[in-house]
Structure formats: structure tokens, C-alpha cells
Amino acid sequence: AEAGRAARVSRAGTKAGRVVRLIRLVRLVRLLKIAKKSTAYKGEGDGAAPGLDVDDDDPHEIEKESAVSKKLSEMTTRRVIVLVLVIMLALPFFQPTMWKDKMPTSAEYGINVLYRRFKDDMLKYQPWSNASAREVYLQSRQRRVYVDNFYAYIYYHNPFCDDLGDDDVPAENSSPQDNLAELFWVGAGGEWKQAPEFFLPGAQNVAQLNTRWNGQDWYYHQCNLTSNAVAMLGRPWNATDSCLSNIVRGVSLTKSGSNPMMCPEELRYQERCVVYPTQVTDQEWDDLFFVFVFDKRRGSQMEAWLNTTQTLFICFLLGFGAMTFTRDANKLVLTPIERMITKLNRIRNNPLEAMAIGDEEHHKEQVTANRNNRTA
């Protein structure tokens, strides 16, 4: 649970870091604003034609942005950025999964069932002791149950649904195609060197397996296994591959597929998910353990696209929010004040300018009245 929470906090911090690295893009908003004002100033000396609508809040009367406006724009941009980052970092703490783990997955539950069945059978039959014990175990009901459970697990997490092109899956039914990870490697290890010999389910008829387990008429369509995958599950234990620094041996279901892989090391850490039994004591783990590895590349690719889209969206949100707040503050507060200060400076420099300013205001009122009369 603690490791899961740490991983979720780490992911939130990583996302925030990506946003921080792109915060400098928000500076482009300032450049865009200056460019727009510079373009507006080009037509300032043309003069307004008679009857031309004049906006009371015309920003062209301001020759340059004041220090107060610059400071307010910078503070608004900074606070919008901090607000969005705080929201991103705080949201995970309001999710239940931050404090409690999710419900166990089918992969975790299934490997516990397989492990307990196999370990109990090994202790009961000890099939490695002699040929008679071996034959009794292989013909026992417990062995058949173990093999059925093993193939049920494989089919439920079938990695070949996409490769086989099973387009006959009903739209309302689920299938392994709906999952972001697919099983590709199964293995075992431990101090018991004889027991793993019976770990794999053994050679089976492919057609019979697919007929029984593909779930064509079930609500969960499990697709077919390939003949190469079934052959890998029937290999002798001494012919399996040694992986994970020679700690475990196992087989890859996709070793002969369209995207062949032999060992889990061929996937990056974030592209694989390792599942192991948890209903086990320390001594049992030393004696024997199972390791199943899932290929998460499909989910990692989707996560990468979603993270990229999220980062771009946040950058857009930061820029749009800062620009909107700055524009409203300039339009409703700073621009009128600066216009008033400009007029006072004109009157201070030349008291006769008061008459010119009065004529300008009278002209604006006439234009506004004429415009209202035309619209009425």
C-alpha cells in the first residue's frame, strides 16, 4: 500500500515537473499582447472620420503600458500558474486509491489460486520422488484442476487477440483487447529444483483448448491461442529459458509471435508489470515462487499520449487564464485610470488642453447618440 501511494505521488510530481518546464511558454502571452498593441498604434495617427464610432474605452489613447499594468500582469500570470500547479498536486490526495489499494486484479487473484493449488499438490504427492508417485500425480484430479486453472488464466489474459484479428467479438462483450496489459511470460523459481518440472501444464491439443476456452459464446470473449504458444507451455522444464539474472526459468508466449520476446528484461521497467503470489510465507517463497509478467506497452503508449495532451491542455489553460485575467484588469481598472492620468498630464502641461478634451468628449457623446438613434 505504501509503495502504491509513493508511486502515485511520484507520477503526480512527474506531471507537475513537465508543466513547470513549460511554464516559460506563458511568456509568449506577454509578447503577443505587446505585438497586438504595437499593431494598434500604427493606425493611431490616421484620425477618426466624422461619424466614426468611438469607443469610450479605446486603448489607443495609452501610449505605453504603465509600471502598475506590467506588475499586475506578471502577478496575475504567476498566481494562475501557482494555482493550477497546486490543483494538480492536490487532486491525487482526494482520490480513495491514494489511501487504499484498489480491489485485487484478476492477475493477482489467479496467480494466488494457481500457487496454492500447486504448492499443496507438491507437498501431498511429491511426484519427483519416484516414477510411481509421478504417475499418480499426473493422473490425479488435482493435476487436472491445476491444468484447467492454468489455461483459464492464460486465456483470460490472452495476448493474441489482436494478432489473430478476432473481429467476431460482439460489441457488447468484453475481451482481452479491452485491457491495457497482456500476459507474455510465465515462470517459476526457488530452492525446490524438482517441483518446477511440473509447473507448466504440458502438451495439449490446440483445437480442443480453443474450443473449450476461447469463450466464443461467453460474455467475455477470450480468443484463441496460437499453436506456438501452446507448444511453449508443453516444453520440458530443462528446455525453458533462464531469465531475470538466472533467478527464474520460464517460457514466453510471444517468443514466436509477430513481436517476439524471450525474457522480461527486454521490456523497459514502465512497459512491464510483474505479478507474483502474495498468499505465501517467507519459507514458502524461498522454496518455490511464481512470476508472471505482463506486457504494458499498449497502455504505456496510451498513457504517453494522454500525458502529452494533458500537458498541452494545462499550458493552454495557463496562457488563456493569465491573458483573460490581465485583459479584464486592464479594461476595467487600469485603462480608465491611465486614461485619466494622461488627460491630467495634458492639462497640467497646457491648461488650454482642457477645452480640447471637452470637445473630444462632446464629440464622443454626439457619435454615441447618433449611433443609438440609428439602431432605434
N, C-alpha and C positions, 0 to 999 in steps of 0.2 A: 504494500500500500504506500509506504513512504517513497519507494523508488518510483512508483507510478506518479505520485504527486510531484516529485522532483522533476520527472520528465516533462510533465505538463507545464510546470513553471518555466523550465528551460525552453520549451517551444514558444511560450509567450514572450520570454525575453529575446529569443531569436527574432521573432516577428517585429518586436519593438526596435531592435537594433537595425533591422533593414529599413524601417521607417526613418530612424534618426539619420542614417547615411544619406537619405534622400531629402532631408529637410531643406537642404540648400536650394533645392529646386523651387522652393517657395519664394526665393528672392526674385525669381522671374516675374512674379506678380508686380513687384515694385518697378521693374524695368518696363513692363507692359503699361503700367499706369503713367510713367513719365513719357513714354512714347506717344500715348494717346493724347496727353496734354500738349506735347510738342506739336502734334498734328493739328490740334485745335487752335493753337496760337497762330498758325500760318494764315488763317483767314481772319484774324482779329483786325487787321488794318484795312480791310475792304470796306467797312462801314455797312450799316443796315439800310436797305432801301426803304422808302416811305411805305408804311402799311405793313412792314415785315413784323411777324410775330416776335416779340422779345420776351424771353423767359426771365422772371424775376431772379431766379437762382442761376443765372448764366455764369459759369465758372470762368469764362474768358476774361472777366474783369480782374482776375487774380493773376498777377504777373509771374509769381513763383510760389512754390509751396513753403509755408512758414515752418519754423522750427517746431512749433506746437503740433502741426499736422504730421510732420515727419516722426516725431516722438510717439504720437498716438498710433500711427500706422505700425511702427515697429513693436510697440507694446501689444497691440491687438493681434498681430501675427504671432508673436511669441506666446501669448496666452492661449490662442487657438491651438497651437502645436502642443503645448503642455497639456491642455485639456484632452485632446484626442489620445495622446500617449498614456495619460492616466487612465482613461476609459479602457484602452486596450490591455493595460497591465492588471486592471482591477476586475475585468469581466470574468476571467477564469476562476476567481475566488468565490463567485456567486453560482458556480455550477456544482451540482451534487457530486459529480465524478472527481472534483478536486479533493474531496474529503473522504469519499467512499469509493471503492472499486466498483466497476460495472459488474453485471451478472456474468458469471463464468461463460466462456465461449464453448462452442461445440468441440473445438480442437482441444481445449483444456479438459473438458469432461471426458471426451472419448479416450484420450491417452491415459487417464486415470483408470478407466474401466479396463482397458487392454492390459495395463501394467499389473493391476491387482489380480486379474484372471491368470495372466502368465506366471506371475511370481508364485501364486498359490499352487498352480499346477506343477511347477518345477519342484516345489518342496514336497508335494504329495507323491509324484511319480518318479522323480529323479531319473529321467529317461536316458541320461548319459552313463548310468552305472553299468548296464549290460544290454544285450540285444533284446532280451525278453521284455525288460522294462520299457525299452524304446518302442517296441511294437505295441505294447499295451497302451502307452500314452497316445501314440499316433492314431490308434483305433478308438480311442475313448470319446465319449460325448463331450467332455471338457475341451478336447482339442478341436472338435468341430465347432463348438461355440466360439472359441478363440479365433478360428479362421474366419467364421462368419462376421464377427465383430471387427476383425481387421479389414476385411473387404468393405464392410459397411462404412468404416471410417474413410477408406481410400476413395470410394465412390462419392461420399458426401462432400469431399474436398477435391473432386476430380479436376486435374489440371488440363484436361484435353478437350473440354467443351468448345473452346474457341478454335482449336486446331481441326477438330472434326467437322466444324460447320453445322452444328445441330440447329438448323433453322426451324425444326418442327416443334420447338418448345412453345407451348401455348403462352400467349401474352400474359394471362392471369396467373401463370405458375412461376415459381422461383426456380433457380438453378445455380450451380457454381459460378456461372458467368456474372451473377449479381454481386459476388464477393470481390473485395479488393486484394485478396491474397489467395494463393493456390498451393497445395501441397506438392513438393517436388522431391523431398529426400526423407527417408526413414532409416533410423539406425539404432544401435544399442551398444553398451559398453559396461565395464565393471570388472571386478575381480573374478567373478564366475566366468571362466573361459569356456565351460561346456554348455551352459544354458543358452547363450545367444545362438547356438546352432539351430535352435527350434523357434527363433524369433520370427523369421519370415513365414508366411502362410503356405509356401510350397507351390509347386506347379499345379495349374488349374486349366480347365477348358475355357478359352476366351469367350466363345459363343454362349456357353451356359452361364458364365459370370455376367455378361452383359444383359442376357435375358432376365436374369434374376434381380440384378442390382441397378440397371440403368434408370429405373423409375419412370418409364415412358408413360404409364397411366397414373402416376402418383402426382400429388400436388407439388412435390419437389422433384423436378426432372434432373437426374444425376448424370446423364450422358453415358457414353461408352468408354471403356478403357481400350488402349491400343494393345496389340499383341506383344509389342516390345516391352511395354510396361508390365504386363502380366508375366512375361518371361523373366524380367528383372526380379520380381517378387518370388520367383521359383528357383533362384540361383542358390547353389550351396554356399554356406556361410564363409568358407575359405576362399570363395571367388568374389566376395564383396569388396568394396573399396574402403580403404582406410583414410579417414578424414579428420578434420579438426585436430591437427597436430598429432595424429595417430592415437587419439584418445578413444575414438569410437569407430566402428565399422558400420557400413550400411549400403544402401543402393539408391540411385537417383532414378525417379520415374521418368524424367525427361532427358535421360542420357542419350537416347536415340531419337529424340523428337526434333522439331523444327528449330528449337533453340536449346541445343544440348548443353547440359551442365553435369559435372560429375560429383562435386562436393560443395557444401555451403560456403566455403571460403571464396568461391568465385563470385559471390554477390557481396556488395558493399553492406556495411552494418545496417544502414537505414533501408536497405532493399530486402532484408530477410527478417523473419520472425521465428524464433526458436521456441518450441513448446516442449515441455518435459513434465513428468508426473509430479504432483505435489502431495498425493496421498502415500507418502513414503517416509520412513525413518532414516536417520543418518546411516545406520548399519545397512539397511536395505539398499540405500543409494550406493554405498561402497561395493556391495555385492553385485548389483545389477541396476541399470537405469536405461530409460528410453529417451531418444532425442528425435523429434520430428521437426523439420524445417519447412517453412512456407516462403514462397516467392512473393514479395510485396512490390515488385517493380511497377505493376499496373497501378497500385494505389499510390506509390511514391510519385509517379508521373502526374497523376491527377492532383495530388497534394501540391506539387510544384506549380502547376498551372493556377490552382486556386490561390496559393500564396502570392504569386506574381500579380494576379488580378486584384487581390486584397490590397497589396502594397500600392498599386496604381490608383485604386479607388481612394485609399487614405490620402495619398498625395493630392489627388483632385479635390478631396473634401477639405484638406488643409488650405489649399490655394483659394478655392471658391469661398470658404468661410472667411478667411482673412480679407479677401478682396471685398466681399459683401459688407462685412462689418466696417471696414475702412471707408467704403463709399458712403454708407449711411451716416457715419460720423461726420464725414466731410460735408455732405449735402445738408444735413440738418443742424449742425453745430458750427463747424469750423469755417465753412464757406461764408455764411452770413456774417460771422464775426470779422473775418478777414476783409470782407467787402466793406463793412462799416469802418474798419481801421483805415482802409485805403482812402475812403471818402474824407475821413477826418484829417488824414495826412495832406490830401489835396487842399482842403480848406485852410489848414494851418500854413501851408506854403503860400497860398494865394487866396485870401478871403473872398475874392470875387468868384472863385470856383463854385461857391455855394449856389449862385444863380444858375450856373450851367448844370449843376447837379439837380436843381429843382426842375429845370426844363427837361432834363432827361427823364426824371421820374414822372413828370406830367405827360411826356410823350408815351411812356410805357402804359400809363393809365388809359390814354386815348386808344392805343393799339389794342389793349385788352378789352375795352368797352366795344370797339368796332368788331372784334372777333366774336364776342358774346352775342352781339346783335345779329351777326350773320348766321351763327349757329341756331339762334332762336327762330 
